[in-house]
Each structure stands twice: as C-alpha cells, then as structure tokens.
C-alpha cells in the first residue's frame, strides 16, 4: 500500500492490518490445503467509482460482505470465504484448486484469480471461470472492459 506524504500511523495502520490478514489467509490456505505452488494467475487492477463495493458484491450474487467460513455459490462453483473485511476485501477458496481475491484499496480495485496444483484442462477452465467472475466485479465497479 503506498503511503502518502504526511500520512500518520493512524492513516496507515488499517491498510497494513488488512493486507497482512489477506496474506496470512492466503498462506494458511496454501499450507493447509494445497501444498503446491500456483500454476496460473489472472490479475486486474484499476480505478473505480466511489461506493463500488456493494455493486461488486451484487455482481457475485451477494447482498453484503459475507463472514469467513461462509459458502457462496458462484456460477458452477462453491466458494468458501477465507478472509473478508467489510467494504474492502474478499478472499474466496474453491476447494483446494483455486482462489479469487477481490480487494478495494482507496479508489482502486485489485483482483487476483489463481489456480494451484498440476496443470490440467479442468484447472484452466476453472481459471477462465474465475477470471470471468473477476471481470464481472470489475465492470460492476466501473472499470472499462478489456
């Protein structure tokens, strides 16, 4: 997270806590359930309209930020919420095969779809599906389509 000139500790601390929560949640998922490095990743980043978080959640079929442990049906896949922070972040696990991160930082939206384990046509298809979910979230946030 970039620190602006003149920023105080109180300005910076919440972003640090959120970032570490996402990192630790991802690391815990990888160590406990996956055991293999990622094979493919799709990343998007861009400026969003104010108040976009609720539109992002609606694009995923959610009315509010779900708590950790919640299971959501996203298209053809069940997604377990690993980490969530109201109005900011959502880290979803798709079994032990993939994750999808959607994170708002200031006026930017950051999405990462990643698959883990051996490369296979099924994992490639899953990555394409997660990239499509991320694209829907980006459009809902007001980002231009690729």
Backbone as a ProteinNet text record, in pm:
[ID]
protein_1_A
[PRIMARY]
XXXXXXXXXXXXXXXXXXXXXXXXXXXXXXXXXXXXXXXXXXXXXXXXXXXXXXXXXXXXXXXXXXXXXXXXXXXXXXXXXXXXXXXXXXXXXXXXXXXXXXXXXXXXXXXXXXXXXXXXXXXXXXXXXXXXXXXXXXXXXXXXXX
[TERTIARY]
84.5	0	88.7	71.7	153.6	116	216.9	194.6	213	111.2	116.6	201	258.4	335.4	248.7	304.2	231.3	134.4	127.9	36.9	83.3	-11.8	19.2	5.8	52.7	38.4	-109.5	-196.5	-340.2	-397.2	-339.3	-383	-336.9	-220.7	-155.7	-191.5	-211.2	-229.1	-344	-465.1	-574.2	-540.5	-471	-433.3	-330.8	-240	-139.7	-206.7	-298.6	-369.7	-447.5	-518.1	-595.5	-503.7	-393.9	-300.5	-241.7	-202	-147.5	-254.1	-378.3	-486.6	-506.1	-500.5	-513.4	-393.2	-274.4	-154.4	-157.4	-189	-191.8	-303	-418.8	-527.2	-487.4	-419.1	-372	-265.5	-172.2	-66.3	-124	-218.5	-282.2	-351.8	-421.4	-488.1	-385.7	-276.2	-175.9	-109.4	-74.1	-5.1	-97.7	-218	-308.7	-383	-409.5	-499.1	-440.4	-345.3	-298.9	-168.4	-64.7	63.2	138.6	90.2	157.9	151.5	249.3	251.5	148.4	110.3	14.8	70.8	-17.2	22.5	-14.3	-122.1	-166	-237	-222.6	-284.5	-335.6	-448.2	-507.9	-522.9	-467.1	-469.7	-531.9	-615.8	-671.7	-655.9	-631.8	-617.8	-666.8	-742.7	-786.5	-865	-886.6	-960	-1109.8	-1177.2	-1320.1	-1398.5	-1528.8	-1618.5	-1637.2	-1663.6	-1688.3	-1805.3	-1796	-1904.6	-1926.5	-1822.4	-1837.7	-1849.3	-1811	-1804.3	-1937.7	-2046.9	-2177.7	-2214	-2177.9	-2202.9	-2116.4	-1992.3	-1904	-1966.8	-2012	-2074.6	-2200.2	-2281.3	-2402.4	-2368.5	-2256.3	-2216.5	-2183.6	-2149.5	-2121.6	-2244.8	-2357.4	-2480.3	-2486.2	-2412.6	-2409.4	-2470.2	-2542	-2603.7	-2513.6	-2422.4	-2328.8	-2202.3	-2102.4	-1976.5	-1998.9	-1982.9	-2006.4	-1892.9	-1920.6	-1817.1	-1726.1	-1606.7	-1521.2	-1594.9	-1574	-1641.3	-1770.4	-1825.2	-1947.4	-1919.7	-2014.8	-2002.4	-2101.7	-2051.2	-2133.1	-2130.2	-2239.9	-2246.2	-2220.5	-2108.4	-2072.8	-2067.8	-2170.4	-2189.7	-2189.7	-2097.7	-2099.1	-2013.8	-1957.3	-1861.3	-1904.5	-1873.9	-1891.9	-1763.7	-1779.6	-1665.3	-1674.8	-1567.7	-1560.5	-1490.7	-1551.1	-1489.5	-1379.2	-1255	-1141	-1117.1	-1121.6	-1098.8	-1199.6	-1261.6	-1348.1	-1333.9	-1336.5	-1332.8	-1440.9	-1538.8	-1649.4	-1598.7	-1658.7	-1633.6	-1494.6	-1415.6	-1279.7	-1233.3	-1244.2	-1171.3	-1251.8	-1226.4	-1288	-1187.9	-1152	-1065.4	-1146.5	-1168.1	-1251.1	-1165.8	-1198.6	-1130.6	-1228.8	-1180.4	-1258.6	-1194.7	-1237.9	-1176.4	-1028.4	-947.2	-802.4	-740.4	-824.5	-778.1	-752.3	-822.3	-812	-855.5	-812.7	-859.1	-895	-980.8	-1015.1	-1010.3	-926.3	-915.9	-977.5	-1062.5	-1116.6	-1092	-1019.6	-977.3	-989.1	-1043.9	-1052.4	-948.3	-865.8	-764.4	-781	-837.2	-864.4	-965.8	-926.7	-1016.8	-975.2	-904.5	-860.7	-919.9	-948.1	-993.8	-882.8	-853.9	-747.9	-810.2	-797.7	-849.4	-737.5	-734.7	-638.2	-710.8	-711.6	-765.4	-646.3	-633.1	-517.1	-560.4	-496.8	-518.1	-390.6	-406	-294.5	-290.1	-171.8	-156.4	-114.2	-124.4	-82.9	-169.4	-108.2	-182.4	-274.6	-396.7	-492	-594.9	-666.6	-773.1	-881.1	-908.7	-1010.4	-966.1	-838.7	-790.2	-786.4	-752.7	-754.6	-896.6	-993.3	-1133.7	-1177.5	-1134.6	-1166.6	-1106.3	-981.5	-919.2	-995.3	-1038.5	-1117.3	-1247.2	-1311.4	-1435.1	-1413.3	-1305.1	-1275.3	-1235.8	-1163.3	-1130.1	-1257.1	-1357.3	-1485.4	-1557.8	-1553.1	-1611	-1540.6	-1408.1	-1331.6	-1366.8	-1385.5	-1423.9	-1560.5	-1655	-1788	-1774.4	-1689.1	-1667.7	-1607.2	-1513	-1450.4	-1552.5	-1635.1	-1738.9	-1835.7	-1874.9	-1966.8	-1905.6	-1773.3	-1703.9	-1681.2	-1713.7	-1698.3	-1569.8	-1495.8	-1374.7	-1411.3	-1335.9	-1363.9	-1330.4	-1403	-1376	-1243.2	-1176.6	-1050.1	-1073.4
-117.5	0	123.4	213.9	333.7	424.2	485.8	579	719	802.1	937.4	1025.9	1131.7	1227.7	1283.5	1288.5	1344.5	1248.5	1124.2	1026.5	992.3	976.4	938.4	787.8	739	597	557.6	644	614.7	604.5	677.5	669.3	539.4	491.1	378.4	243.9	239.1	114.1	26.5	79.1	-8.8	-84	-20.5	-87.9	-196.5	-173.2	-274.5	-397	-375	-485.7	-565.8	-497.9	-566.9	-646.3	-585.2	-654	-778.2	-769.9	-886.9	-993.2	-952.9	-1051.1	-1129.8	-1062.1	-1129.6	-1219.9	-1172.2	-1252.6	-1379.1	-1363.2	-1478.7	-1575.2	-1523.4	-1610.5	-1691.6	-1628.2	-1699	-1801.6	-1762.8	-1854.1	-1975.4	-1951.9	-2062.6	-2157.9	-2104.6	-2186.3	-2271.6	-2208.7	-2281.3	-2391.1	-2362.9	-2461	-2574.7	-2541.2	-2642.1	-2723.4	-2666.3	-2734.7	-2762.1	-2686.6	-2700.4	-2777	-2727.7	-2795.4	-2788	-2711.4	-2697	-2550.7	-2508.4	-2370.7	-2348.1	-2223.2	-2188.5	-2208.5	-2242.8	-2265.8	-2149.5	-2079.4	-1971.9	-1866	-1742.9	-1632.7	-1529.7	-1472.6	-1364.7	-1246.1	-1130.4	-1013.9	-895.2	-819.3	-694.4	-586.4	-465.3	-352.4	-229.4	-144.2	-22.7	68.3	190.7	291.6	263	280	250.3	374.4	365.3	470.8	462.4	575	570.3	478.5	411.1	325.9	200.7	152.2	39.6	-96.6	-107.7	-238.4	-312.9	-246	-313.4	-362.2	-286.7	-331.5	-452.5	-455	-570.1	-693.8	-681.9	-795.9	-841.4	-747.2	-782.6	-859.3	-825.3	-897.2	-1042.8	-1071.6	-1208.6	-1274.4	-1202.9	-1256.3	-1244	-1150.7	-1131	-996.1	-992.8	-867.4	-786.8	-851.7	-784.8	-867.3	-814	-886.2	-1008.2	-1129.1	-1249.4	-1273.3	-1340.3	-1365.5	-1481.7	-1490.8	-1606.5	-1735.6	-1838.3	-1966.3	-1979.4	-1869	-1871.1	-1939.2	-2017.4	-2080.2	-2014.1	-1965.4	-1899.6	-1981.9	-1983	-2045.9	-1938.3	-1949.7	-1854.5	-1928.2	-1907	-1980.3	-2129.7	-2204.9	-2350.5	-2396.8	-2303.7	-2341.8	-2296.7	-2379.7	-2341.6	-2271.3	-2156.9	-2078.1	-2056.5	-2089.7	-2066.3	-1933.2	-1849.9	-1722.7	-1748.9	-1718.4	-1734.7	-1609.5	-1493.8	-1364.9	-1266.6	-1186.2	-1079.3	-958.8	-842.5	-716.9	-630	-588.4	-507.1	-392.3	-376.9	-267.2	-267.4	-375.9	-373.3	-500.4	-615.2	-732.5	-860.5	-949.6	-1080.6	-1178.6	-1282	-1387.9	-1516.5	-1574.3	-1692.9	-1812.7	-1929.9	-2054.9	-2144	-2207.3	-2302	-2438	-2505.2	-2631	-2609.3	-2704.1	-2687	-2656.8	-2606.8	-2584.3	-2439.2	-2344.5	-2206.6	-2108	-1983.2	-1872	-1754.4	-1669.6	-1543.8	-1436.6	-1335.2	-1221.1	-1101.2	-1030.6	-903.4	-804.8	-697	-604.3	-461.2	-374.4	-232.2	-160.5	-82.7	-2.3	140.4	225	362.7	363.5	417.1	419.2	318.1	213.5	108.7	-26.1	-106.7	-243.4	-335.2	-436.5	-532.2	-670.5	-747.4	-884.4	-979.3	-1095.3	-1199.6	-1333.2	-1400.6	-1536.5	-1628.9	-1732.9	-1821.7	-1966.7	-2054.8	-2198.8	-2259.6	-2377.3	-2443.2	-2589.7	-2648.9	-2790.4	-2811.1	-2934.4	-2970.7	-2901.5	-2864.2	-2805.1	-2911.2	-2872.4	-2963.9	-2881.4	-2943.2	-2870.5	-2820.6	-2898.6	-2858.1	-2732.4	-2726.9	-2608.1	-2487.8	-2509	-2399.5	-2346.2	-2435.9	-2394.6	-2319.7	-2367.8	-2300.2	-2160.3	-2145.6	-2014	-1920.4	-1969.8	-1886.5	-1842.5	-1934.5	-1900.2	-1797	-1810.4	-1713.8	-1579.4	-1581.7	-1456.8	-1387.2	-1464.7	-1406.3	-1345.1	-1411.3	-1353.4	-1222.5	-1222.2	-1101.1	-991.4	-1027.6	-929.9	-870.5	-954.6	-904.9	-805.2	-839.2	-749.7	-617.7	-623.6	-502.6	-414.4	-475.3	-398	-335.9	-411.3	-359.5	-241.5	-243	-134	-12	-26.7	84.5	85.5	-26.3	-35.3	-64.3	-12.4	-45.8	-193.2	-251.2	-390.3	-395	-511.3	-528.7	-523.4
0	0	0	-95.8	-96.5	20.4	81.7	191.2	135.9	154.5	102.2	192.9	135	214.1	325.3	444.8	557.8	623.8	576.3	635.7	776.9	866.4	1003.3	1018.7	1132.3	1163.2	1161	1214.9	1217.2	1075.9	980.9	841.3	776.2	815.5	750.4	811.1	941.9	1014.1	961.8	935.9	889.6	760.1	668.2	544.1	567.4	660.9	694.2	754.5	847.2	911.5	807.3	717.2	614.2	521.8	479.7	390.6	454.4	579.9	648.5	667.3	694	706.3	577.8	464.8	335.8	308.9	341.1	320.4	406	534.2	624.7	584.6	544.1	498.7	376.7	283.1	163.4	199.2	283.9	325	398.4	488.2	560.8	464.2	366.2	264.7	189.3	146.2	68.9	150.3	273.8	357.3	398.2	441	495.7	391	275.2	182.7	45.6	2.9	-134.5	-142.7	-80.2	-80.8	-212.5	-308.1	-437	-479.7	-554	-599.8	-709.6	-724.5	-828.3	-966.7	-1059.2	-1198	-1288.7	-1257.5	-1345.8	-1263.3	-1303.8	-1231.2	-1331	-1299	-1377.2	-1283	-1317.3	-1228.8	-1302.1	-1229.5	-1281.2	-1175.5	-1217.4	-1126.5	-1199.8	-1130.5	-1195.2	-1103.2	-1147.4	-1071.6	-1078.7	-965.6	-956.7	-915.8	-935.5	-891.7	-740.3	-674.2	-530.1	-496.3	-383.2	-336	-418.2	-485.1	-577.2	-507.3	-380.5	-314.9	-319.6	-291.4	-292.4	-432.3	-535.5	-672.9	-706.2	-655.2	-675.6	-612.4	-487.5	-419.4	-493.6	-539.3	-613.1	-740.7	-805.5	-926.8	-896.4	-770.4	-726.2	-665.1	-663.1	-605.8	-454.5	-397.7	-253	-217.1	-103.4	-59	32.9	98.9	188.7	196.7	267	280.2	368.6	316.2	395.4	494.7	606.3	706.1	664.4	722.9	698.4	733.2	650.9	670.6	591.6	542.8	463.3	329.5	281	149.4	54.3	-56.4	-157.9	-285.7	-357.1	-488.7	-593.7	-662.1	-765.9	-898.7	-975.7	-1101.2	-1070.7	-1123.8	-1105.7	-987.9	-910.3	-808.1	-669.4	-571.9	-431.4	-387.5	-325	-279.9	-130.5	-60	84.1	108.7	191.9	227.7	329.4	291.5	382.1	465.2	399.6	465.4	407.4	495	446.8	539.3	479	552.2	491	572.9	521.3	435.4	319.9	226.6	162.8	181.5	128.4	59.3	127	79.8	91.7	-4.9	-5.2	-66.5	9.9	-39.2	-37.2	-155.4	-171.3	-211.4	-155.9	-192.4	-265.8	-369.4	-447.7	-426.7	-318.2	-278.6	-254.3	-300	-287.9	-424.1	-516.5	-653.1	-689.5	-623.3	-670.7	-563.7	-582.9	-500.1	-590.5	-536.6	-601.3	-494.6	-515.6	-426	-495.2	-423.3	-469.7	-357	-387.1	-282.4	-332.7	-249.1	-279.2	-194.4	-258.1	-189.4	-237.7	-153.2	-193.8	-306.6	-421.9	-536.7	-643.1	-600.4	-693.2	-654.2	-754.7	-735.2	-784.9	-704.7	-735	-730.1	-835.7	-836.7	-877.6	-813	-848	-847.5	-959.8	-970.3	-991.2	-906.6	-916	-900	-975.6	-958.3	-902.5	-839.4	-771	-810.3	-799.1	-830.8	-974.7	-1018.5	-1153.8	-1257.9	-1367.9	-1479.1	-1538.5	-1566.2	-1627.7	-1703.1	-1797.4	-1866.6	-1769.6	-1663.2	-1565.9	-1490.1	-1453.2	-1382.2	-1476	-1600.7	-1698.3	-1714.5	-1718.6	-1728.8	-1603	-1486	-1360.6	-1359	-1400.2	-1404.4	-1497.1	-1612.4	-1704.2	-1638.4	-1565.8	-1496.1	-1387.5	-1312.4	-1206.8	-1265.4	-1376.9	-1445	-1492.9	-1535.4	-1575.8	-1455.7	-1339.3	-1217	-1181.8	-1191.3	-1163.1	-1262.7	-1387.7	-1490.3	-1458.7	-1416.6	-1376	-1260.8	-1162.4	-1048.8	-1095.4	-1188.2	-1240.9	-1313.7	-1396	-1466.5	-1367.1	-1263.9	-1162.3	-1088.2	-1074	-1004.9	-1093.6	-1222.2	-1314	-1393.3	-1391.4	-1471.3	-1616.3	-1710.7	-1850.4	-1878.8	-1972.5	-2013	-2086.4	-2077.3	-2150.1	-2298.4
[MASK]
++++++++++++++++++++++++++++++++++++++++++++++++++++++++++++++++++++++++++++++++++++++++++++++++++++++++++++++++++++++++++++++++++++++++++++++++++

